[in-house]
Amino acid sequence: MNKDHHYKITVQWTGNQGSGTSSYRDYERSHIISAENKAIIEGSSDPAFRGDKTKHNPEDMLLSSLSSCHMLWYLHFCSEAGIIVTDYRDEATGIMAETANGSGHFTEVTLHPIVTISEESMKEKAEELHHKANKFCFIANSVNFPVKHIPTTLVM
C-alpha cells in the first residue's frame, strides 16, 4: 500500500532593489524559504552566480537534505539494532558540473559521516547500516546521481 505525503513550502523573492529584474546586475538573489510553524531560512544563489555568501543556496540545501535524510534513517536503524550512537557529524561534499549554456547538474555527492558509538562489538554492524540507510533515504532515492558514503566509526 502506497502512502502519499504532501509537503508545502513558500519561497518569496526579497531581492528587488527598486527596479526589479531590469538588468542582470540590478537585483539580488535573496529569498526566504518558509513553511508553517517552522523557522525561516534565508536563501540566495551561490556566490559564483551573484549570490550572497552568507545565505544558504539551493546547492547547500540539496546537500543538507541528502545528509540529514541519511542521518535520520541511520539513527533509526542503529536504534532498532541496539547500537547506541552518542555523536554524529557529516561533512557532505558535492560536485556540480556547469554546462556551456550555463545550466548544470550534480554529478555526485559524498557523505562523510563520523559516528561515535558506545560499544566496540557493534562497530561492524554500525558501519553496515550506512548501506541500509542509503537504500531507505527518500532524498537519495529521488536524485539521478550517485550518493556515496565514506563513514568513520569511533568508539567512546
N, C-alpha and C positions, 0 to 999 in steps of 0.2 A: 504494500500500500504506500503510495507516494503522499507526502505531506508537503504542501507548498507553504513557504514562509515569505511574507511580504515585508519589504523594507522601504522606508521613505526618508529621504534627506532633502534639505534645501541648500542650494548653492546660490549665493547672492553676490554679484559682482559689486565691489566697492571702489573700483579704481577709476571712476570718471573724475577727471580733474577739471571739468567745466566744458570741455569741447567734445566729450565722448571719444569715439574712435576716428576722429577727423584725420589722424595720421598714425602710423605705427608707433611713433615715439611720444604721442600725446596722451597716452593713457597708461595707468598702472595695471598690472595683472592681479592685483589684490582682490580677494574674495573671502567670504566666510562660509563655512560649512556648518549647518546646524541640523539637529534632529530633536524632536520633542523630548523635553526633560533631560537633555544632555548638554555638556559644556560646548561652547562654540569653538571651532577650530579655525584659526586664521590661515588662509592659504594664499599662494601666489604661484607663479611659474618658476621653474629652475632659473637661477641667475644667468645661465647661458642663453636664456630666451627672454631676457629683460625683466626677470622676476626679482623679488625681494628675498635675499638670502636668509632673512630672519624668520621667514614663514615656511610652513610645510608646503611642498609642491606635490602634484599628483604622483610623481615617481616615488617620493618618500612614502606616500600613503599606500602605494601598491606594495612596496617592500614591507611596511609595517603590518599591512593586512596579512600577507603571507607568513610573516614571522609570528604574529600574535595568534593566528589561527593554528599554526603548528604547535606553538607552546600550549595552548589550551587543550588541544587533543592529547598532547604528550603528557601533561599533568594528569589528565583524566585516566589515561591508560596506566600510568605509574600508580595512581591511587588504587585502581582496581587490582593491580598486580602486587600490592603490598610494598611498593618501593616508596620510601619516604624521601621526597625531594625537599631540600632545605633552601636551595637557591637556584635561580635560572636566569641566565642572561644570554642574549643573542645579539650579535653584531652582523646583521644581514647585509649582503652586498648584491648588487645587480648590475648587469650590463645592458645598456640600451644603445642600439645601433641607429644612428640618424641616417636617413637616405638622402640622395642627391636632391630630391624635391622638397626636403625639409620635414617630411614625415619621419616616423621612426617606429621601432618596436623593441621590446625587451627580447634578448636572446637567451638569457639565463638569469637565475637568482640562486645565490648560495647562502644557506643559513649556517651560522657558526655557533650553535648553542653550547654554552658552558653550563653544565648541570652539576650541582652538588647533591649527592645522596648520602644517607647515613650509614649504609652497610656495604662493605666490600663484596660480600657474597651476591649482591644484587646488581653489580656493575655490568655484567654481560647482558642481562635482561634489560637493564635501563638503556643500554646502547641499541639493542634490537627494537625497542619501542619507537624509536625515531622513524623507522620504516613504516610501522603501522600508522603512526600519526600522519605521515605524509599521504598515505592511501586514503585517510579519512578526512583530511583537511578540505573544507568546502572551497576555499580560495585556490589552493594548489590544483584542485580538480577542475577549476574554471579557467585556467590560463593555458596558452598554447606554446609554452616554452618550459624547459626543464627547471625544476626546483631541486637543487642539490643540497646535501647536508654534510657538514664536517663537524660532527659533535665531539665535545670533550666532556668526559665524565670524571668528576672529582669525588673523593670520599672524605667526609669530615665527621 
